Amino acid sequence: MKPGIHPEYRPVVYRDKGADFAFLTRSTATSDQTIEWTDGNTYPVIDVQISSASHPFWTGKQRLLDTAGRVEKFRQKYARRGPQER
């Protein structure tokens, strides 16, 4: 890699406040906020709205849509009928 043209790659804490979940990883993202991690060091912290701790797919709380039932309801409701009698 060419020196001096890439952003700094350093440890960063991503925090999901809604789920009270945080994890330390490496990233080029920057933040003015910092947090003291369990190892005693201070790292920049980036707040996210959703993470694996709060996303319905990963928590198993996702709603399954009954698409087949909806399609059938639509077809029955708007099915072409023969000529209408007046």
C-alpha positions in Angstrom: 0.0 0.0 0.0 1.1 3.5 -0.7 1.9 5.4 2.6 0.0 8.5 3.5 -3.1 8.0 1.2 -5.2 5.6 3.3 -7.3 6.5 6.4 -6.0 5.3 9.8 -7.2 1.8 10.6 -7.6 1.6 14.4 -9.8 0.0 17.2 -13.3 1.4 17.4 -16.2 0.5 19.6 -19.6 0.2 18.0 -22.5 0.6 20.5 -26.2 -0.2 20.1 -27.8 1.8 22.9 -31.2 0.3 22.4 -30.0 -3.3 23.0 -27.3 -2.3 25.5 -24.7 -4.0 23.3 -21.2 -2.9 22.3 -18.3 -4.6 20.5 -14.7 -3.6 19.8 -13.4 -4.0 16.3 -11.1 -2.3 13.9 -12.3 0.4 11.5 -11.4 3.6 9.6 -14.6 5.3 11.0 -14.0 8.3 13.2 -15.9 9.8 16.1 -15.5 12.7 18.6 -17.0 10.6 21.4 -14.9 8.1 23.4 -15.6 5.3 25.8 -13.5 3.4 28.3 -13.5 -0.3 27.3 -13.3 -3.3 29.6 -9.5 -3.5 29.0 -9.0 -0.1 30.5 -8.2 1.7 27.3 -10.2 4.5 25.7 -11.5 4.1 22.2 -13.7 6.2 19.9 -17.3 5.1 20.0 -19.8 5.0 17.2 -23.5 4.7 18.1 -25.6 2.6 15.7 -29.4 2.2 15.6 -29.4 -1.5 15.0 -27.0 -4.4 15.5 -27.1 -8.1 15.6 -28.4 -7.8 19.2 -31.5 -5.9 18.2 -32.2 -6.9 14.6 -35.3 -9.0 14.3 -33.6 -11.5 11.9 -30.8 -12.3 14.4 -32.9 -12.2 17.5 -35.5 -14.6 16.1 -38.4 -12.1 16.6 -39.0 -11.3 13.0 -42.5 -11.4 11.7 -43.2 -13.8 8.9 -45.5 -12.6 6.2 -48.1 -14.9 4.8 -47.5 -13.9 1.2 -49.2 -16.9 -0.3 -52.4 -16.1 1.7 -52.3 -12.5 0.6 -51.8 -13.3 -3.0 -54.8 -15.7 -2.9 -57.0 -13.1 -1.2 -56.1 -10.6 -4.0 -56.8 -13.1 -6.7 -60.1 -14.0 -5.2 -61.1 -10.4 -4.7 -60.2 -9.2 -8.2 -60.8 -12.4 -10.2 -62.2 -11.8 -13.6 -65.8 -12.9 -13.7 -68.0 -13.5 -16.7 -70.0 -10.6 -18.1 -72.0 -8.9 -15.5 -75.8 -9.0 -15.7 -77.7 -5.8 -15.5 
